[in-house]
């Protein structure tokens, strides 16, 4: 499944950029075409069936550890050249990176992303995506791969916006949510069915010494 790349000045991408500038987050309910959403979901399930998705850790580096009382998803990072649907998705996100750099001057250098599969009942407690000792993550991006998802299935992404107001996003297939990584606390609520997404981060050059 190879999708046509879109230019960085596509109206959909410009809408996301405008939302980020005004509010610090954006939700696009129809972002991925249906065939690409289905192909990515199939790739996620294939990797899970082959045992390639591993329990996600909390923290980074030597201090990272598996803590299912905090997060219960299973993940695998994606890399260029592994699968056509993933390559199409990475190309699309690179167009978004270019659009954000051009209009928001964020200096984003790359994008990292992984499949995330939450078994029924799994969750991820409230957190922010930027590590205390690593400021490279600037913009978080989550695209959902769940066909036929209903609100009563649960699994919402709950974002805590200005003055602690909560906003819930139902993880419907093809929907994209982006937000400023260091400024939007969020959590993943438990679901009654398996929940899949691609979760990633646009990163700038860090402050670590050379």
C-alpha positions in Angstrom: 0.0 0.0 0.0 1.9 3.0 -1.3 0.1 6.4 -0.9 0.9 9.5 -3.0 3.0 12.0 -0.9 1.3 15.3 -0.3 3.1 18.7 -0.5 3.9 20.5 2.7 1.5 23.4 1.7 -1.5 21.0 1.5 -4.5 22.7 3.1 -4.8 19.8 5.6 -1.3 20.3 6.9 -1.7 24.0 7.0 -4.8 23.5 9.2 -2.8 21.5 11.6 -0.1 24.2 11.7 -2.7 26.9 12.4 -4.2 24.9 15.2 -0.8 24.3 16.8 0.0 28.0 16.6 -3.4 29.0 18.1 -4.0 26.3 20.6 -1.0 24.0 21.0 -2.9 21.0 19.6 -4.9 19.8 16.6 -7.3 17.0 15.9 -8.0 15.9 12.4 -10.7 13.2 12.3 -10.1 12.3 8.6 -6.3 12.4 8.1 -5.2 9.0 6.7 -7.1 7.5 3.8 -9.0 4.3 4.6 -6.8 2.0 2.6 -3.6 3.2 4.3 -5.3 3.0 7.7 -6.2 -0.6 7.1 -2.8 -1.5 5.7 -1.1 0.0 8.8 -3.5 -1.8 11.1 -2.7 -5.1 9.3 1.0 -4.4 9.6 0.6 -3.8 13.4 -1.4 -7.0 13.8 1.2 -9.0 11.8 4.1 -7.7 14.0 2.1 -8.5 17.1 1.3 -12.1 15.8 5.0 -12.6 15.2 5.9 -11.5 18.7 7.7 -8.3 17.6 5.8 -5.9 19.8 7.3 -5.7 23.3 5.9 -4.2 26.6 6.7 -0.5 26.6 9.0 1.0 29.3 8.7 4.1 31.4 11.6 6.5 31.3 14.6 6.3 29.0 18.1 5.0 28.9 19.5 2.9 31.8 16.7 4.1 34.1 13.8 2.8 31.9 11.7 0.0 33.3 8.5 -1.9 32.6 5.7 -0.7 34.9 2.3 -2.0 33.9 0.7 0.0 36.7 1.7 3.1 34.7 1.4 2.0 31.1 0.3 -1.3 29.5 0.9 -0.9 25.7 3.1 -3.1 23.6 5.3 -1.3 21.0 7.7 -1.6 18.1 9.5 1.3 16.5 9.2 1.7 12.7 12.1 2.4 10.3 12.2 3.4 6.7 12.3 0.4 4.3 10.5 -2.1 6.5 7.1 -2.0 5.0 5.4 0.1 2.3 2.5 1.3 4.5 5.0 2.6 7.1 7.1 4.3 4.4 3.9 6.1 3.1 3.1 7.2 6.6 6.7 8.5 7.3 6.6 10.4 4.0 3.4 12.0 5.0 4.7 13.0 8.4 7.9 14.5 6.8 5.6 16.8 4.8 4.0 17.8 8.0 7.5 18.4 9.6 8.4 20.7 6.7 5.1 22.6 7.0 5.7 23.2 10.8 9.3 24.3 10.2 8.3 26.7 7.5 5.5 28.4 9.4 6.3 27.8 13.1 10.1 27.9 12.9 10.5 24.9 15.3 13.7 23.6 13.8 12.4 20.0 13.6 15.1 17.7 12.4 13.5 14.2 12.4 10.5 12.1 13.3 10.4 8.9 15.4 7.4 6.7 15.6 6.3 3.3 16.9 3.2 1.0 16.7 1.4 0.9 20.0 -1.1 -1.9 20.8 -3.1 -1.7 24.0 -4.7 -5.0 25.1 -8.3 -4.7 26.5 -8.1 -3.0 29.9 -4.6 -1.5 29.4 -4.0 2.2 30.0 -1.3 4.9 30.3 -1.5 7.2 33.3 -1.2 11.0 33.0 2.2 12.2 31.7 3.9 14.6 29.4 6.0 13.4 26.4 9.2 15.4 26.9 11.8 13.8 29.2 13.2 16.0 32.0 16.8 15.4 30.8 16.1 15.5 27.0 14.3 18.4 25.4 14.4 17.2 21.8 10.7 16.1 21.5 8.8 19.1 20.4 5.5 17.9 18.8 3.7 14.6 19.5 1.6 12.9 16.8 -0.8 10.0 17.3 -2.7 8.4 14.4 -5.3 5.8 15.2 -5.8 2.5 13.3 -9.0 1.2 14.9 -11.9 0.5 12.4 -15.4 0.6 13.7 -14.5 2.2 17.1 -17.4 3.4 19.2 -17.2 5.8 22.1 -18.5 3.1 24.5 -15.4 1.0 23.7 -13.4 3.5 25.8 -9.7 4.0 25.1 -9.9 7.8 24.7 -6.8 10.0 24.7 -7.6 12.5 27.5 -5.7 15.8 27.1 -5.4 18.3 29.9 -5.6 21.7 28.3 -5.7 25.2 29.8 -6.6 25.4 33.5 -6.8 21.6 33.7 -9.8 21.3 31.4 -10.0 17.7 30.0 -10.7 17.0 26.3 -11.2 13.4 25.1 -10.3 12.0 21.7 -12.0 8.8 20.6 -9.4 6.6 18.8 -11.2 6.2 15.5 -9.2 4.8 12.6 -7.6 7.6 10.4 -7.8 10.3 13.1 -4.7 12.2 13.9 -3.9 14.2 17.0 -0.9 16.4 17.4 0.2 18.5 20.4 3.2 20.3 21.9 5.1 17.5 23.7 6.2 19.5 26.7 3.0 21.4 27.3 0.0 19.0 27.1 -0.3 16.4 29.9 -2.4 13.5 28.7 -3.4 9.9 29.5 -4.8 6.9 27.7 -8.0 5.5 29.2 -8.7 1.7 29.4 -10.7 0.2 26.5 -12.9 -2.9 26.2 -11.2 -4.0 22.9 -7.7 -4.0 21.5 -6.5 -0.5 20.6 -3.9 0.3 18.0 -2.1 3.5 17.0 1.1 4.9 15.6 2.6 7.2 18.2 5.5 9.5 17.3 7.5 12.7 18.0 8.9 15.4 15.9 12.3 16.3 17.3 14.7 19.2 17.2 18.4 19.1 17.9 19.0 18.6 21.6 21.1 20.6 24.1 23.5 17.8 24.8 27.2 18.8 24.4 29.2 17.7 21.4 
